[in-house]
C-alpha cells in the first residue's frame, strides 16, 4: 500500500531543532504564568471527565486524539507542499517535523491566551475552562509528534482510517472531536452546543 514516507523523515539536525522548539514553547508557557500541573496538585496519566476543572490539566485526556490527528494532517500538508507540489526545496523536507512542532507549539501558546480561553467559555460547553496546564500542553505537542511520525510509516489509507476512527470514537463517547472543536470556535452553532450539553 502507498505511503508518504522517506523524504520527510527527520534527520539529526531536525531532531535537535525539534527539541529546541519544545524548550522554547515550554519557556514561553512558564513566562505566560501557566500552571505547571493541575491545581489539584496531582499529575494523572489519564483524566477522562470532560466537564470538570481537571480537564486539559493532565498528561492525556479525551482531546489527546485530536492532537494525534494534528500530526497526521501536518504530515500530509508537508508532503503535499514539499513533495507533491515541490513548492519548497526538497532537502528542507526533513525539517518538516520541527515546522509541525512550531505550528502546534504556536497553537498551544495561543490557546492559553485570555482571548481563546474566553472564546471557549462563550461558545462551547467547556465547563469552567481555564486553559491547559503546562504538562497538558507539552503532552498535546507530544501526541502531535506521535501522529506525525506514524503518518510517515503507515500506509495512507491506514492514516485516514485512524483519523476517522478517532474522530468517530470521541464523537460517540464525549460528543466532541477535532472537527466540532474547530467548528464551534470559528462558527458556533447553538444546536451543536445544546446537543453537546446533553452528553
N, C-alpha and C positions, 0 to 999 in steps of 0.2 A: 504494500500500500504506500501511497505517496506521503512523504514527509517534507517539512520545510527546514531541514536541519543545518548541516555543516557551516555555511558561511556566517551564521550569526552566533556560533558558539564562541563564548568569550575566551580571550587569551589572558595571560598572566597580568598584563598591564590593565586590561579591562576589569579584572577582579580587584586589583589594587584601587582603581578608580571607584569601583562599587563600594568597597569598604570605606574609602574616604568620604563618599557621599552619605553613607549611612551615619558616619560620625558627625558630619555637618548637620544633618537633619536632627540627630539626637541633641546636638548643642543648641540648635535653634529652638527646639521644643522646650528645653530647660530654660533658655533665655526668655521664652514666652510665659514662663511660670506655670507650665502644665504640670499636674501632679505626676510624680514618677510611677506610683501604683495607685490602686483603688483606695478611696478614703476609708474603706472598711478595714484597711491595714493588712490585708492578705493578698497573695497572688495565686490565682487559681489557673490550672491548665485549661479548664473549660468552665464557662458560665453560660447556661442555656436559657435564662429567663430574660426575654427581650424587654418587657415592660417593667424594668427595675432600675434602681440607681446604680447597680453594678454592671449594667450592660455597657459594652465598649470600654471596660476597665481591666479586663484580664487577658490572658495570652490568646485564647481562642473563644469564639462565640459564633452565633448564627450568621454573622456578617463576614466571617473569615472566608467562606466560599466565594463571596463577591470579589475579594482581593485576589484569590487564586485565578478567577476569571479575568481580572485586570491583566494578569501576567500572560494568559493565553491571547488576549486581544492585543496587548503591546507587542508580543512576538509576531503576530500576524501583520500588524501595521509596519513594524520594522522590516520584515521580509518583503512586504509589498513595495515599500519605498526604496529599499536598498537593492533588492534582488530583481523583483519583477519590473518596476518602472525605471530602475537604475538612475534614480534622481540624486543619489549620493555616491561618493566614491566607495567602491567595493571593499578596499582594505579597512575602511572605517566601520564596516558592518559588525566587526567583532566587538565594537563598543556599544552595541545595541542594548546590552544589559544595563550598563551604568546610565544610559539615556533613560531607559524604562524606570530605573530606581530614582532618577532625578524627577521624573514626571510624577511618580507615585509619592515620593517624598514631598514634593510641592503641594500635592493634594492633601496629604496628612497635615501639613502646616496650615494650609488654607481652611481645611475642615475644622480646625481648632481655633479659628478666629471668632470673635463675637458675631460677625456677620452670618457665618454659616450655622453656628450654634443656635442663634435666634431664628434663622430660617427653618431649621429642623423643628424647633418648638412651635413655630407658627403654622406650618403647612403639613406636618406629618403627625403620626400618633406616637412619636418618640417621647415617652413619659419621662419628664424630669431630665432630659438630655443636657449634659453639662460639658460635652466634649469627651475626648478619649484620654486615658492615662497614657503616659509615655510608653509603658510596657505594651499596651494595646496598639499604639501607633506603630511601634517598631515591629511588632508581630505582624501587623497588617502588611507592612512592606515585605516582611519575610515570606508571607503567603503569596504575594505578587511574584517574588523571585522564584518560588516553587512552581507557580503556574508558567512563568516564562521558560524555565529550564525544562519543564515537562513538554511544553509545546515544541521544543527543539528535538525531542526524542519520540514523541507519539506520532502515529500517522494522523494526517489532517482530519480524517473522519472521526478518529478517537478523541481528538481535542474538541471538535464541535460537539460530539456526543457528551463528553464530560461537562462542558459548559451548560448544555441543555439540561442534563440530569441535575446538576447543582442548582440551576435556576428553578427547575420544577420542584425539587425537593424542598427548598426554602420557601417557595410559594405555598406549597401544601402545608408545611409544618408551622410557619410563622406569618404567613400572608404577606411576605415581603421578599424581595430579591434585588439584584442589581438593577434590573430593568425598571421596577417600580420605584426604587430609590431615586434613580435619575429622573424619572417622570415626575415624581412628587416634589423634587427640588426645583425643577425647571418649569413645570406646567401642572401645578397641583389640581387634582380633581376631587371634589368633595365626595363623590360617590365611591371613589377608591379609598379615601380616608375613612369613611364610615364602614366600608367592608373590612378594612384592616382592623378597625377598632372592635369589631365583633369577635376577633380571634382570641 
